[in-house]
């Protein structure tokens, strides 16, 4: 069953914010440039910014600002709070350091909801060609954008997949996703430190809901991957994928990976510093991987102890 797209209601855009002064203007400017801007509301939930984020946000009259104490922030529960504030049938989750790649960002996603089985649409994250951003990660499309529909009429078909297979189809993230609000009210985010988007995708697919990946709907997003960021974010990703999907993501490498970095650096005519930078990414990702695997060979308790010792709360990379 489908609806006339012209009758679809407007969209609530929810952005958790803290100390986002460097990037929040770009995020909001891109929202204002959307073809569907007049059908949107933008909700910012600030959790204790100490820079001039709030001063910048105050210049955007279309923003609805809500503030919570820093200790009340949680990736899942803060987004649930945003859903409770939303007035619209569709809810977009994004972040303070991402901004739409074009004016059709929302329009490309909302069209999929004409299919009433669709509960969520995720778009692509891409890295802009800026000199301060890793040129090995710059967006260089070589094919047409992909469109992937994932749906299991029989939930057991999904539940019987291996952990790795489940992870491969739960490709959602809250940097660039539009949800049907009714689906979020029925299945709210878990109150969890990390991975609330993966968990909700898993719940959707195990309850006959359809999710879509549309690479045409892109946002610019980048974190500078200094060694502490790589190490701690890798540990966090490994830990929560293990909890959610019960498998260990393979981050093994070979000497070929280092030669590829050199080759690409020459091909892209990048500064020499990016060779060392990308070598460090491999090294610290491997260091985290081997530490995690060592704990996983022992017991779940050892994994938990290792995770707590590392104190891997994901630090934000420099924008």
N, C-alpha and C positions, 0 to 999 in steps of 0.2 A: 504494500500500500504506500502511495506517495502523496505528498502535499504539493501544492503550488508554491514554488520558492518565493514568490512575491508576497505570500501571506506569512512567511516565517518572521517571528518576533526579533527584537534586537538582542544584542550580545553583551554580557558582562565580562569585562577583562579584569582579572585579579592579579595584583603584583605585590608579593611580599617584599619589603624594602628595609634595608639597614645600611646606612653610610654609603649611599649610592650616588653621591654627588657627581662623580666622574662620568656616569653613563645614563642616569635617569632621564635627562633631557632628550637624548637621542631616542630612547625608548618611547617617550611620550610624543615627541614630534612625529615619529613614524605612525603612531596610532592616529594622530590627528589627520594624517594624509591618506587614511584608508578610504576606499570607495564607500564602505559601509559605516563610516564614522558617525553619521547622524543617527544610526541605529544602535549605537553602543553606549555603555556607561563604563567608566574606568574607576576601579576601586584599588586604592593603595593602602596596604596595612603596614605601618611603620613600627618596628620593634626597638625603638630607642636610638635613632640616629644621633650622632654627636658632631657630624660635619654639617654642611649647609644644605643637606638633602631637602629638608622641609621648606627652606626658603625657595629653592628651585621649584619644588612641587606647587607651592602657593601661586606661582605665576601661570599655572594651567587651570583655567576656570572649570574645565570639564571633569577634573579629578575629584573624586570623593575620598577624603583622607580619614583613615581610622588609625588610632594608635594603641599599642599594647605594650606592657612592660617587657623588657628583654627576656626575663625568665619565663614568660608565658609563650614564647615562640616555639613552634614545632612544625616541621615540614608538613606533616599531615594535619594536625589540629588547626594550624593557622589557615590553611587552605579550606578546611571545613568551615571555619569562621567566615571566610570570604564568601563561600557558597551561601551561607545563611544570610549574608547581606545583599546578595545578588538579586536583582529584580527581574532578570530575563530568563528565557527558556534555555539559552545556551551560555556556557561559561568557558572562557579562555583562561588557561593558566600560563603565565610567562614570568620572567624574572627581570630584575632591574638592569642587568647588563646585556640584555638581548633587545634587538630592534628589528622590525619587519624589513625584509629585503625589497619589498615593492608595495604598491598601494592596493594590491589584490590579495594580500595575505589572508584576511578574514573571508573574503568572498570565495576564495578557492576551497576553504575548509567547510564553510557552512552549506555548500551545495550538496555535500554527501548526506546531510541529515534529512533529505527528502525521503531516504530509505529509513523507515521507522525502526529497523533493527539496529541501526548504527547508534552507538552510545558515545563514541569518542573518535576523534580524528587527530592524528599527530603529524606535524610537519617536520621539515628538515632543519638542522642546525648547520650553518656554513660560516667559514672564516673569511673576513674581508681581506683584500690585498692592501694591507697597511704595513709600512716598514717596521713597525714595532711588534708585529705579529709573525709568528713562525711561518716562513714561506713554504715549508713542507706541508703545512696544513691549509694553505689558501685554497679556496673553492675553485676547482678547475674541472667543470663538468665535461665528461667525454661521451655521454649518452643521454637519451631522453629521460626526464624525471620519472621515477617509478611510482606506480600506484599499486598498493597491496591491500587486499581485503582479507581479514582473518575472521573466521566464524566456524563454530563447531555445533552442528545441529544436535549431535549426541555429546554431552559434556564429558562422558567417559573417554571419548576419543582424545580429548585434550589432556585429561588427567592421567591417561596411560602413556603419554609421551615421557621421554627421559627428561631429567632436569635441564640438560643443555637444550633440548628441543623446545621445551616450554619457554626457556629464556629467549630463544631465537624469535618466538612469535609474540612475546611480551615486550615489544620494542618501544614502549611508551616512556615519555619523560615530561616533566612539568615545566620545561623551558618553552615548549611550543605545542600545546595541545588544546583542542576545543572539545568540551564535553556537553552532553545533554544533561541539563541540570537535574532532571528527574532521576537519571541514573546515579548521580552523585548523592542525591538525598536517600535513595534506596540502598546504595553501597558507598558509604562515606570512606574517606581516606583513613588508614590506620594511624594512630598516634605513635609515630616511629621516627627515629633519628634520621633515617635514610631509606630510600627505596619505596616510598609510599606509592609512587607511580607504577612501579613494577608489580607491586602487590595488587593494586586495583585492576590492572590489566589482567592479571591471573584470575581474579574473581570474576571479571566480566566474561572472559572466555569460558569459564566453567559454569556459567549460568545463561548460555545461549544468547549472548550479546555479541554484536559485530563491532570490530574495531578496524580502523583504516589508517594506513600510512600513505600520505600524499606528499611526495618530495617537491611538488611544485610550490607548496606553501612553506617558504623559507624565512628563517630569522638569522641575522648576523649574531654570532656569539663566540666568545673566545676567552680562555683563561691562560695566562702565561704560566707554563709548567716548570716552575723552579723545582729543585730537587725535593724539598719538603712537601710541596704540593703533590708531586708525582708519587712519592712514597706513601704518604698518608691517604691520599685518595684511592690508590691501588689497594691498600689494605682494607679500606672501607668497602670498596666495590666487591672485593673477594669475599669479605665477611658476610655482607648482606645477600649476595647471590647464593652463597652457601646456605644461609638461613632460609631464603625464599624458595630456591630451586633444588637444594640439596646436591650441589655439585661444585667442583672447583674449576673456575675459568682458567684456561691454559694460556699462560703468558710466556711460554718458553721461546727462545730466540736462537738464531744461528749466526755465524760470522757473515753470512750473506746479507743479513739485515743491516750490518754496518756498511758494507759496500754499497748497498742501495741508497743509504743516506748520502754518501759521498757522491754517487752518480747523480742523485736528484739535486744536490746542492749545485753541482756544475751545470746541470740542465737548466735549473731555474735562475742561474747566475746570482745566487744568494751570497751574502757575506759569509766569510769563513766561520764566524762565531756560531752560525746556525748548525754547522757540523757538530761542534762540541755540545751545543745545546741538545741536539737530538740523540747524541751518544748518551748524554746524561739521562734522558728520558728512558732509554732502554735499560741502562744500568740500574736506576733506582726502581723501575718497575719490576725488574728481575729480582732485585734485592727483596722487595716486598713479597713477591710471589714465592720465593724459596723459603722465606720466613713463615709464610702462611702454610705452605705445603708441609713443612716440618712439623708444625703444630697439628695439622689435620691428620697426619699419620699416627698421632697419639690418641687424642680423644676430643670430643666436643668441648669438654671442660678446658683443655689446653688451648683450644682456639679462642674461647672466651677470655682466658687469662692473657693470652698474647694480645688480643685486641685492646683490652683495657690498659695494658702496659704501654702500648704504642700511643695511646690517647689520640686516635686518628680522626677527630672531628675535622671534617673537610675544610681546609683553609681556602679562601678565595684567591685565585690567581690574579695577578695584576691585569687590568683591562688593557 
